[in-house]
């Protein structure tokens, strides 16, 4: 399996840059409101989406997160007019203010919805000149 990811850094023109990082899927820098519900407690917290891939996302939280790694969550976020709600697991936290979430139990329909958003992000970034014009694997 080819591994690659879009890191959340900036290139010299201010756009997101591509860097191989060993991840199985590209991460697409994006922005939008996000809400996490941590289970089984049902605690809610809000934040902003940082990036998205076919199998997960990163959320910048508005307040410190007390939940530990591997906590089960439901994440609701909006990107470019598309709202998605997915189950997941927190795989990592950064200073309790950023959570890396792996999506779990993703149905074929939900995966198609994620792909639609990712393709839209790819097309937007290509149009802005941030990503090479050649065909990209998703």
Steps between C-alpha positions, in 0.01 A plus 500: 500500500635842408518729805483875491335792673442870466659664801344812646806720430521789259710533190680821396183627329293454818314191377494152651793286391524129431753296695526125528449402862439126505125537530279278288281789379553862418389756753326799348533828685155646550295708739154481644312467826522169684330345800617195694284288726708273724350164601380348723476827698333694220714808569498751213778733392536723197787609281618537142598244241872518412531224243312208352592168342295205382544333837525778755527865590672739736298741714635810677297525819371815666567364851728228642378145444498271803431181304794266459640343187277230352185666635199437276354813346244620256625786286273740313667747265429721201738558209417700188125469560510125572409379849621159613437306818727202570600269783866487588777441748746758630840370386709787631474829685726799491509707820133406558401762242531296182355155434592260221197283428483177302156432355349162591213295358481714186223385268544508122263797483699697761827417323351637177407820687856536631638438150272773362642751749860388438459529121353849548800598717740357239332689216497826696867470593594408141309802370689720746828354377594332829515148358647375173258455214575131445250237608491438875420166666231516765 
